[in-house]
Amino acid sequence: MLFGVVGALPDTSLGTDWVQGNDAANTNPQVGDGMKTATTIATTIAALAMMATSAFAADIVRKAPIKKAEAPPPPCDVAFGGGIQSDYNFRGISQTDRGPGAWAYVEPRCKVHPNIELYTGLWGWSTKLPTTPTGEFDVYGGVRITAGPLAFDFGAMYYWYPREVQQFLVPGVSPTGFIGVTDVPNATPLTLANTDFWEVYGKMTWTVNDWLSLSPYVYYADSFLNTGAKATYAGGIVKVTIPSAMMPTDFGAYISGEAAHYWLGTVTAFGPPAFDLPDYTYWNIGVGFTYKIFTVDFRYHDTDLTGAQCQTIAGDPRSVSTGSTRWCSEAFIAKLSFDMTLNNNIK
């Protein structure tokens, strides 16, 4: 102990009797007082040292930063975004008369389980369609389920085309052969007055590894474009993502391709005689580049439809006289978009 060692040190100022070990130390008042003084000093120093050490340790405990546990991400979020494109191509058929278009969307979503997410949303698209609606508005909702590298998506979508005007064929009318009125004798309908319809879908994404994903899907409509024709659309997407180590910070790139087949049924909404819509195959391939919330995509689209088959499905008013349209032919489309979420980009 510190004070025991100090107390045992010899003090030469106390005389030779103490040094020689005689009993004089027990009877000499100076020797006793010196030992008491040394012991007291040593004890005081030791006590002060212990107090200082304790205070220092306590100060360390008080001033050490307290690590706060990271709060879990909020269970609910809102995704939103939009963009512009040189053509709105829906499953191989132009919805903007081969011209440019824009779109925007909002999607509230909420996790009810770490692997289960419920969502609903609204997409709005600018269009140039035969019935001249305000645009196309897709109202949808569903559930997303993840299981390891697999992600499933099941839901339903309503395609809404507000303020449509039914178009009619009128013999002898120039130059297109149609007008959008109903009180002309001998007029026959070119379009329906309402082309809204429901669709249900199931999708899956298999993330094979960091750079490859496979996404098969299937959609089903009981009355395609409200025509009474049953429709099944099935296909898949292959996407290769360029490794981030090969790209500058915040930049990304990918290559993707898609192939699908549309099985279309019999149109009954115009009354007898009913007629069949042609089935067809659609595909696209392209490359995209990302920077933070932005994506630029360049893509080639095509189908195996002839111009006449395309006209049967699309009803291009400007192609009434020829019976053939280019809305389903090959197209190269450029697209610029942004995608954000409330939790990641706003808060």
N, C-alpha and C positions, 0 to 999 in steps of 0.2 A: 504494500500500500504506500502511496506517496508520502503521507505524513509520518509513517513508521520509519521509512528510510531517512528522512530529514532529521527526525528526532534522535537517531542513533549516531549521527556524525559527531566526532570529537570536537570540543571547543578548547583550543590551547590557551585561551585567556583565563581559564578557570584554575590553573595551577598544575604543578607536577603531581600532586597527590591523586587527582582525578585521572591523569594520564597513566599513572603507575598502578591504578586499580585499587588504591587504599580505601578504607571506609570513610575517609574524610568527605567524600561526596555526599554522604548521608547526613553529616553534621554541619557542613558549610552552607550557610544561608545563601551565599552568592551562587554557589553551584546549583542549588535547588531552584532559585528564582530564574536562572538562565535557562535551565531545562524547561521550566514551565512556559517561559516566554517563547522559546523556540517551538515548543509543541503547539502553543496557541497560534503562532504565526502560520505554521504549517497547516494546521486545521482550517484556519480562515482561508488560506490560499486554495486548499482543496475544495472547500465548500463553494467558494466563488467560481472555481473552474467548473464544478458540477452544475451550478446554477446557469453559468454562461452556455455550457454545452446543451442543457435542457432547453434554454430559451432559443438557442440557435436551431435546434431540431424542431421545436414547435413552430418557429418562424418558417422553416422549410415546408412543413406540413400545410401551414396556412396559405403560403404563397404558391404552392405547386398548382399548375392549371388543372382544372377539373374537366375531364373528357366527357362531353355530352354524347349520349347515345343518338345515333342518326335516326331521325324520324322516318317512318316508312312512307313511301310515296302515297299521295292521296288516292283513294280508290276510284274516284271519278275524275274525268277530264273532258275536254272539248277539243276536237280536232277540226281544223278549218283550212281552206286553201282555195286556189283557183288558178287560172291560166288562160293563155291564148294559143290558138293553133291555126295552121293554114287550111285545115278541113276537119270537120267533125265526122269521123268515120265510125259508124256503129255496126260492128260485125260485118264489115266489108262493104257497107252501103253508105254513101254520103248523105248526111242530114243537113248540109248547108249548101246544096247545089254546087259542090266542088269549090266552095269559097271559104274564107276564114270564119272563125267562130271563137267564142269565149265561154268560160264556165266558172262556176264557184260552188263550194260545198261547205256544209257545217255538219259535224257528227258528234253529239254528246255520247259518252260511253262510261260505263261504270263496272268495276270488278266486284262481283259478289263472292268470289273465291279467287285465290291466287292464280288458278288456271281457267277461270270462267269469267267472261266479260259479256255484258249485255250492251247493245248499242242501238241507236236509231239515227237517222240522218236525212238530209235533203240535198240533192244535187240540182243545179239549174244550168241549162245549156241554151245557148242561142242557136236557132235553127232557121232553115228556109225549106219548109215542107209543103206538099201540095195543099193541105188544109189551112195553111198560113196561121198556125197558132202563135201565141205570144212567145212560146219557147217550149222546151221539154223540161219537166220537173219530175225528178225521181225521188219518191218518198219510200224509205226502206227501214228495215229493222231486223235484228236477229241476235244470235249468240255466237261467240267465238270461244273455242275450247282448245287448250294446248296440252299436249302430252309428249314431253321430251322434244324430239326434233319435228314432231308433227303438230300442225295447227289446223283446226277445222273451223268452218264458217257456215252456218245454216241460217237462212232468212227468207224474207219475201220483199218484193219491190212492186210499187205501183207507178206506172208510167202515165203521167198526167200532161195533156196538151190543151191548155186552156184557150178559150175563144176561137175554136176551130170554125171554119166555114166550109161547108160541103161543096164540092165541085161537081159539075155536070157536063156531059158531052152534049153539044148541040150541033147538029149537022149544018154545014155551010158557014159556021162562024169562023172568021179569020182573025189572027193567023194561027191560033193554037187549037181551035176546035172545041173550046170549053168556056163556060162562064160560071160564076159562083152564085146562081140564083135558082129558085125552085119553080117559078111560075111560067116557064117557057114550055110550050107544047113540044112533045116528042123528045124532051131532054131525058137522057139516061145518066145515072150517077157514075161519076169517075171515082169518087171517094165516098167514105162514110162521113156522117156528120160528127161522129165521136170515135176516135181511135185509141182512147185510153184502154189500158189492160193491166192485168196482174201477172206476176211471175214469181215462182219460188225457186230457190237455188241451194246448192250444196257445193262447197269448195274445200280444198285441202292444199296445204303447202308443206312439203317435206324438205326441210333444210338438211341436205345431205352432208355438207361441210361448210366452211367459212366462205366458199366461193361458188357453190352450186346449190340451186333450189329447183324443185319440180312442183308444179301447181296444176293438178287436174281439177276440172269443174264440170257441173251440169246445171242447166236452167230448164224450167218447164213452164209453159203458159197454156192454159186451157182454151184461150181465145186470143190468138196473136193479132194485135192491132184491132181487137174487137170484131174480127172477121168471122169468128166461129171456128177457125182453123187451129187445131192443136199444134203445138210447136215444142220441139226439144232441141236444145243447143248444148253440145258437149265438146270438150276439147281440153287443151292443156298448154301451159307456158313453161319454157325452160329458160332459166336466167343464170348467167355467169357473171359474178361480181369480181372486178379487178381487185387484187389484194391491196389493202390500204398502204402497205409498205412501199408499193410501187407508185403511189400518188403523193402529191404535195399535201400538206396539212389542210384539213377541211374539204379536200376535193375527193371525189369518187367517180367511178365509171363502171358501166355494165354493158353486156351484150345479151339480148333476149330475143326469143322467137316464140310464136304462137301458131297453133293449127287447131281448127275446129270444124265441125260439121253441123249444119242446120237441117233438121228434119221438119218439114212444114206440111200441114194437112190440107183439108178441103175447106174452101171458103163457102159459107152458107148465108152470110149476112146480107148479100144482095138479092136473095131470093133465087128461085130456080131460073136457069139451071146453075147448080153448084159447079165449082171448078177447083182443080188442085193447084196449089202453089208449088213451084219447083224447089226441090232440095238442093243444097249447094255446100261447097267447102270453101272455107276462108282461111287465110294465113297472113302472117306479118313477120318481119324480122327487122331489127334495128339496134341502134347503139344510143346510150344516154350518158350524160355527164352531170354530176351533182356538185354543188357548192353550198354547204350549210343547208338552208331551207329551199334552195332553188334546184330545178332539174331542167335540162335541155335534152330533148329526145328527137332523134331523126329516124324515121321508120318507113319501110316499104310495105304497102298493103295490096292484096289482090284476092280475087275469087275465081271460081270456074264457071260463073254465070255468063251467058251470052247477053247481048244488049236487050234482046226481046224478053228473055227470062227475067232480067232485072226490072224491066218496065212492068211486068206482071206483078211484081212484089212492091216496087217503089211508087208506081203511078206518077212519074215525072210529067207535069203538065206540058212542058215544052216539047215533049217527045210523043205527043198523042198522034201527030200526023205521020211520024216515021215508025212508031211502034217499037222503038229501040232507044235506050238511054245509056249514058256512060257513067252513071252514078255507082255502078258496081265494078268498074274496070280498075286497072292498076293505078295506084296513087302513091306519091312520095309526100309524106306529111312531116312538118316540123312543129314542135310543140315546146312552149316555155311555161313552166308551172312553179308554184311554191306550195309548201305544205308545212303547217305549224300545229302545235298543241298549246293549250292555255297554260298548262303546268310547266312545260319545258321552255317556252319562248316568250311568255308574257309576264308571269309572276316572278 
